[in-house]
């Protein structure tokens, strides 16, 4: 059997397709950005057709880059931006509204009403999630209530819901398969992560007809084959996981206590807690890490909505930098006499604050503040937010006390950022040789299922370290910086009148 596996990595700002060989080396890449649609403050949408076109184009580009054809592949895996919500017509395959992106906050009032109605406890107990616009369930309800005729069509079984993985699967298989995996289902507020099934009571609470929902399968499973007309030959689809779960697998975080943090558009830290679910007392998410061979592995997760997106804002919004890669050297030149804090609550604050109404703020500006200080503030904000998550994880789960962090995502190529992260966390940070860990995790699921790639233990043995960043910051300086960050965040929270939103 061929050892070549292709991973579709459908992200928030771009779609990528990557071909790996059986030594886990990247041999072909395709990437294409697509438009971010911002109808009003706090709203974020994508055109589902733009997503679909970008995926098809990048798969073809990756195959061409690898000098391979579809027939040369052993399997295909899919990983995706989670929670982003699409509803489409089962007869036509056409979406009835733009995709509502995970960052979108338009359902904040729905969430407040759920809390007011006393639904928070049952949602958290069954799903491990907090009640927040981040998750897909309230986005589904919003589309059904705001698109003419949508709820009536849903009640008649004419519509299908999917996160991006499910929408792509439908399209890739020519409408033959409507399915998802456990990790994506677990991000909807409709899925009982203990029973491992859609929950009727939650569907009633969120007013979501069960007929909309896809079949839920393990992360490594037979998900069908691609329509031969797409790429010239059918490809077996054998793996599926949300992006953060795929990155957990790609980083070989298979043992309880292992932790990874991905730095892309947002930042997402996932701590493997084993086969027993660990409830959070510090407003983290208790979620599914992955499900293999019918066995669920759980995790604690902290979700930060803005990480690399803050650097994009400096580049595209403020025009302070020409390239994202410039920010590390600029931060290194920033004045030590200035303590500038950026709280990047552009679409609210995630864990552990969960404030949908907060909006971004900058503190500590002086007449001498310039682009270098802005660059440092944007990069340090990522480090401070990760420290918030690690502190909460250690409080929730004793096994996290000596956790070493494995990192991935576009931002980890910056030595300055990774060193500052280790300094702020006062913990070592491991950067792998293969930075495409999200795509690698999806590829491993597919390769494992079809028998072309190794099992968990042998895969973990072959994980390779590029560099460990050891903390070196003076404890007093670290304490001052963290205290300043906490003060800035509290000033930004929306429950302080006149200081946010």
FITORBA-679491 format. One line per 3 residues: number of its first residue (from 1); for each residue x, z, y of C-alpha. Coordinates in steps of 0.1 Angstrom, whole numbers. Example, Ala and Ser with C-alpha at 12.3 -4.5 7.8 and 13.67 -1.06 7.14 Angstrom:
<gupas>
1	123:78:-45 | 137:71:-11
</gupas>
This chain:
<gupas>
1	0:0:0 | 11:-7:35 | 23:23:55
4	12:9:89 | -16:29:105 | -32:22:138
7	-46:49:161 | -71:43:188 | -65:69:215
10	-94:65:240 | -87:88:269 | -102:97:303
13	-83:72:324 | -71:47:299 | -74:34:263
16	-44:31:241 | -38:17:207 | -6:26:188
19	7:13:155 | 29:38:135 | 50:30:104
22	52:53:75 | 82:71:91 | 58:80:120
25	77:58:144 | 58:38:171 | 61:1:164
28	34:-13:186 | 15:-2:217 | -13:-15:239
31	-27:3:269 | -53:-5:296 | -67:16:324
34	-103:15:335 | -123:25:365 | -133:60:373
37	-168:60:387 | -175:89:412 | -212:86:424
40	-211:119:443 | -192:152:445 | -187:167:411
43	-201:136:392 | -178:115:370 | -189:85:350
46	-174:56:330 | -188:22:321 | -192:22:283
49	-187:-16:283 | -154:-11:301 | -143:14:275
52	-153:-9:247 | -135:-39:262 | -103:-19:268
55	-103:-6:232 | -106:-41:217 | -80:-54:241
58	-55:-26:233 | -59:-29:196 | -51:-66:198
61	-22:-59:221 | -7:-32:198 | -9:-55:168
64	8:-83:187 | 35:-59:200 | 41:-48:164
67	41:-84:151 | 14:-74:126 | -21:-85:118
70	-51:-64:109 | -46:-72:73 | -12:-55:74
73	-28:-21:82 | -35:6:57 | -61:23:79
76	-73:31:114 | -79:65:130 | -98:73:162
79	-92:100:188 | -111:104:220 | -119:121:252
82	-143:148:241 | -177:158:254 | -181:125:273
85	-217:115:265 | -232:81:258 | -268:72:248
88	-275:37:235 | -303:16:222 | -302:13:184
91	-317:-22:184 | -294:-37:211 | -263:-14:210
94	-264:-13:248 | -259:20:266 | -289:31:287
97	-267:48:314 | -230:51:323 | -211:76:302
100	-212:110:317 | -176:123:316 | -165:157:304
103	-154:166:339 | -189:160:353 | -207:190:368
106	-242:176:375 | -259:198:349 | -248:231:365
109	-284:239:373 | -295:232:338 | -268:256:326
112	-278:283:351 | -314:280:338 | -303:284:302
115	-284:316:311 | -314:328:331 | -336:322:301
118	-314:343:279 | -300:315:259 | -263:323:265
121	-259:347:236 | -274:324:209 | -254:294:221
124	-221:313:221 | -228:329:188 | -236:297:170
127	-213:272:188 | -184:294:200 | -189:278:234
130	-198:291:268 | -228:276:286 | -212:251:309
133	-217:215:321 | -185:206:304 | -202:202:270
136	-224:173:259 | -257:189:252 | -269:193:288
139	-256:158:296 | -278:143:269 | -308:162:284
142	-300:149:319 | -299:113:307 | -332:117:289
145	-348:132:320 | -334:108:345 | -334:74:329
148	-369:58:330 | -385:58:295 | -354:74:279
151	-371:105:265 | -400:85:251 | -376:61:234
154	-356:90:220 | -388:106:206 | -395:73:188
157	-360:72:172 | -349:42:193 | -319:58:209
160	-286:71:195 | -263:97:210 | -225:98:206
163	-194:111:221 | -169:83:227 | -157:83:190
166	-192:78:177 | -199:50:202 | -167:32:192
169	-174:37:155 | -209:21:160 | -194:-9:178
172	-164:-13:155 | -186:-13:124 | -211:-37:140
175	-238:-10:142 | -236:-1:106 | -223:35:110
178	-236:62:132 | -213:92:125 | -189:116:141
181	-165:143:129 | -168:181:130 | -144:185:160
184	-165:163:183 | -198:177:170 | -185:212:178
187	-183:202:215 | -220:195:221 | -236:230:222
190	-259:217:194 | -237:223:164 | -234:256:144
193	-197:259:136 | -203:285:109 | -230:265:91
196	-212:233:99 | -244:215:108 | -266:205:137
199	-289:234:147 | -326:229:151 | -330:259:174
202	-302:247:197 | -318:212:198 | -351:228:209
205	-334:249:236 | -316:219:251 | -345:196:245
208	-325:171:225 | -344:153:197 | -325:156:164
211	-331:119:157 | -304:111:184 | -276:128:165
214	-250:112:143 | -240:122:108 | -212:147:108
217	-182:142:85 | -148:158:79 | -119:146:101
220	-104:126:73 | -131:107:56 | -145:72:50
223	-160:61:83 | -166:25:73 | -147:-7:81
226	-143:-27:113 | -163:-59:116 | -139:-87:105
229	-148:-108:135 | -131:-83:159 | -95:-84:147
232	-94:-111:120 | -97:-89:90 | -116:-56:81
235	-97:-24:87 | -107:9:70 | -116:36:95
238	-104:68:77 | -98:94:104 | -115:109:135
241	-109:139:157 | -113:148:194 | -81:144:213
244	-71:181:215 | -77:185:177 | -58:154:170
247	-29:167:191 | -30:200:171 | -26:180:139
250	0:157:154 | 20:188:164 | 17:201:128
253	1:233:140 | -13:240:105 | -6:277:102
256	-25:305:119 | -7:316:151 | 7:282:159
259	-3:268:193 | -1:235:211 | -9:226:247
262	-16:190:258 | -9:180:294 | -28:149:303
265	-56:144:328 | -65:180:320 | -47:207:300
268	-60:221:267 | -43:249:248 | -53:253:211
271	-44:283:190 | -49:280:152 | -67:312:140
274	-71:301:103 | -102:299:82 | -118:329:99
277	-134:323:133 | -120:345:161 | -147:354:187
280	-134:355:222 | -140:384:246 | -121:367:274
283	-142:336:279 | -121:313:258 | -138:289:233
286	-140:297:196 | -140:263:181 | -132:241:152
289	-95:231:150 | -102:206:122 | -120:202:89
292	-103:188:58 | -116:186:23 | -147:206:32
295	-126:235:46 | -129:244:83 | -100:257:102
298	-109:275:135 | -91:279:168 | -92:296:202
301	-91:270:230 | -86:272:267 | -97:242:287
304	-82:233:321 | -100:205:338 | -72:193:361
307	-35:189:352 | -20:154:354 | -51:145:375
310	-36:166:404 | -5:145:403 | -27:113:403
313	-44:128:434 | -10:132:452 | -2:96:443
316	-35:78:447 | -54:100:471 | -29:115:495
319	-2:88:490 | 25:115:490 | 43:101:460
322	49:66:447 | 52:74:410 | 41:104:390
325	76:108:377 | 88:115:413 | 71:149:414
328	97:168:393 | 126:159:415 | 105:165:446
331	95:200:433 | 131:208:427 | 138:201:464
334	109:222:477 | 117:251:499 | 120:285:482
337	108:301:514 | 73:287:510 | 47:300:485
340	22:271:485 | -6:273:459 | -29:245:448
343	-60:256:430 | -71:222:416 | -108:230:412
346	-118:194:420 | -145:195:394 | -148:232:390
349	-127:257:372 | -124:259:334 | -112:287:312
352	-111:316:316 | -130:314:349 | -158:289:341
355	-170:283:377 | -187:250:379 | -193:253:417
358	-157:261:427 | -138:233:445 | -101:227:451
361	-82:246:477 | -46:249:490 | -31:282:503
364	1:291:521 | 5:260:543 | 29:262:572
367	41:236:597 | 71:231:574 | 50:222:544
370	57:187:532 | 54:164:502 | 80:184:482
373	60:216:485 | 28:198:476 | 45:183:445
376	57:218:434 | 23:233:440 | 6:207:418
379	31:211:389 | 31:249:392 | -7:250:391
382	-5:236:356 | 19:264:346 | -2:291:362
385	-33:279:345 | -16:278:311 | -4:314:317
388	-41:324:323 | -50:309:289 | -21:325:270
391	-28:359:284 | -65:356:273 | -55:344:239
394	-31:373:234 | -59:397:243 | -84:380:219
397	-62:375:189 | -32:398:179 | -15:369:161
400	-8:352:194 | 17:378:206 | 48:360:196
403	34:324:197 | 59:296:205 | 42:268:224
406	44:231:212 | 36:207:240 | 26:171:243
409	10:146:268 | 24:126:297 | 35:155:318
412	59:170:292 | 84:142:299 | 93:161:331
415	121:186:324 | 114:204:356 | 78:210:347
418	86:222:312 | 113:246:324 | 89:260:350
421	63:264:323 | 87:284:301 | 96:305:331
424	61:313:341 | 49:320:306 | 81:340:298
427	80:322:264 | 99:293:248 | 83:258:250
430	90:233:223 | 89:196:231 | 87:172:201
433	106:140:196 | 73:121:192 | 53:126:224
436	24:105:212 | 11:135:192 | -26:129:199
439	-24:93:185 | -1:106:157 | -27:132:146
442	-54:105:144 | -31:83:125 | -21:111:101
445	-58:118:93 | -63:81:85 | -31:77:66
448	-36:109:46 | -71:99:36 | -62:64:24
451	-31:77:5 | -5:59:26 | 9:90:44
454	19:124:31 | -1:156:28 | -1:185:53
457	31:203:40 | 53:172:39 | 40:160:72
460	48:194:88 | 84:193:73 | 90:160:91
463	79:173:126 | 110:169:148 | 120:190:178
466	135:173:209 | 142:203:230 | 133:240:234
469	130:252:270 | 139:289:272 | 126:312:300
472	151:321:327 | 132:332:357 | 137:367:372
475	109:390:362 | 102:400:398 | 99:364:410
478	76:356:380 | 54:386:389 | 52:376:425
481	43:341:417 | 16:351:392 | 1:376:416
484	0:350:444 | -18:326:420 | -44:351:410
487	-51:359:446 | -55:321:454 | -79:316:424
490	-101:346:434 | -103:332:469 | -115:299:455
493	-142:312:432 | -177:301:443 | -191:336:443
496	-170:345:474 | -192:332:503 | -177:306:526
499	-145:301:505 | -156:274:480 | -180:245:473
</gupas>
